[in-house]
Amino acid sequence: AFRYIDSEDESSESFELDILFAQNSFYFKNVPFKTVWVSGAVNNPSFIPLKTKQRGMQFGKMVLK
């Protein structure tokens, strides 16, 4: 699951996502995924005025190059 800023544009279509693990500089590019579930608003610290949600994703086939 990923937390993201709610843009009111929900979709269950398939998309691609880039994922960077900064701690060990590992990078996945164009990872296919589709949305499986979306949570309601997630509680934010009071200093963050943006509404966020969590999105559960199912990843597609990944090919190492």
C-alpha positions in Angstrom: 0.0 0.0 0.0 1.1 3.6 -0.7 -0.1 6.8 0.9 -0.8 9.6 -1.5 -2.4 13.0 -1.8 -6.1 12.7 -2.7 -6.8 14.2 -6.0 -10.4 13.0 -6.3 -9.4 11.0 -9.4 -10.0 7.4 -8.5 -9.5 4.7 -11.1 -9.1 0.9 -11.1 -7.2 1.0 -14.5 -3.7 -0.4 -14.9 -0.8 2.1 -14.6 3.0 2.1 -14.3 4.9 3.4 -11.3 8.6 4.2 -10.6 9.8 3.0 -7.2 13.0 4.3 -5.6 14.5 2.8 -2.4 16.7 5.7 -1.4 18.5 3.8 1.4 20.3 1.4 -0.9 19.8 3.3 -4.3 17.7 0.5 -5.7 15.3 1.7 -8.5 12.4 0.0 -10.3 11.2 1.8 -13.4 7.8 1.4 -15.1 6.4 -1.2 -12.7 2.9 -2.2 -13.9 0.2 -2.2 -11.3 -3.6 -1.9 -10.8 -5.5 -0.6 -7.8 -7.0 -3.2 -5.6 -8.4 -1.0 -2.8 -8.5 2.6 -1.7 -8.9 3.6 1.9 -10.8 6.6 3.2 -9.0 9.7 4.4 -5.9 8.9 6.5 -5.3 11.0 9.6 -2.5 13.5 9.0 -0.4 15.4 11.5 -2.1 18.8 12.1 0.7 20.6 10.2 -0.1 18.9 6.9 -3.2 20.5 5.4 -3.5 18.0 2.5 -6.0 15.1 2.5 -4.3 11.8 1.9 -5.5 8.2 1.3 -3.9 4.8 1.0 -4.0 2.7 -2.1 -3.5 -1.0 -2.2 -2.0 -2.2 -5.4 -1.4 -5.5 -7.2 1.8 -5.5 -9.2 2.0 -6.9 -12.7 4.9 -8.8 -14.2 8.3 -7.2 -13.7 11.2 -7.8 -16.1 14.7 -7.2 -14.9 17.0 -5.6 -17.5 
